[in-house]
Amino acid sequence: MSEAALVTGAASGIGRAVAERLVADGWQLLSVDVEPDTSGPGEPFAADLATREGNRAAVDAALERFGRLDAVVPNAGFQHVAPVESFDEDRWDALLALLLTSPFLLSRYAWPALRASGNGRIVVVASVHGLVASPFKAGYVAAKHGVLGLVKTLALEGAADGIRASAVCPGYVRTPLVARQIADQARAHGIPEERVLEEVLLAPQALKRLLEPAEVADVVAYLLGPGGASFTGAPLVLDGGWTAR
């Protein structure tokens, strides 16, 4: 029987690309989203990953449907752009719940199954913002920095159980999440929307282009495959040269 994976935020963007790639590679897949696409790759499952119950339900559903769970890919997320002094406190809580607490809960609940797999893998879709900061993104940057610390801890604890944990840290990717923040970035920086891509989003990168979701999916698939056997406890960065500065 083929290996089984759980991917969150699988209805669009990076999560959708990862789900499509894993299904093409022969994985059994639970595609988790708050509003799953029933026509998309894998078996859809609706869950509120901002809650403990939602994260546990997603893991339980994967085990019920596949009888095993070999990989967890926490990818779900959203963005909120605002100065610290006006940063909505509920948005802060929601960002940390989805971007940091959910990967912890999924790992915790899936741990026995990942141990039983003998080759359990956790690959968190983090961000270059787990390594560097940008203004007006206090919640997102804090959560992504935190999740890289979580990955290190998971890797150290998981090694004896055959569980590897790593993270993918892309720069800006051509996704609905990025498209939705253009207006907010324009307001925060006081510039027209048509200048945001060049002057804000791509300004720190040496390569002046957005990544495509499939490029991130390729890296996730590599980490889940034989080539990724020695990767644990560290991020794999694909940022177009952003952190070279």
PyMOL commands that set and color helices and strands:
alter all, ss='L'
color gray80, all
select helices_A, chain A and resi 13-24+52-66+84-86+89-117+128-130+138-161+176-180+182-189+193-201+213-224+226-228+242-244
alter helices_A, ss='H'
color red, helices_A
select strands_A, chain A and resi 4-8+28-33+43-46+71-73+120-125+163-170+235-238
alter strands_A, ss='S'
color yellow, strands_A
deselect
rebuild
show_as cartoon
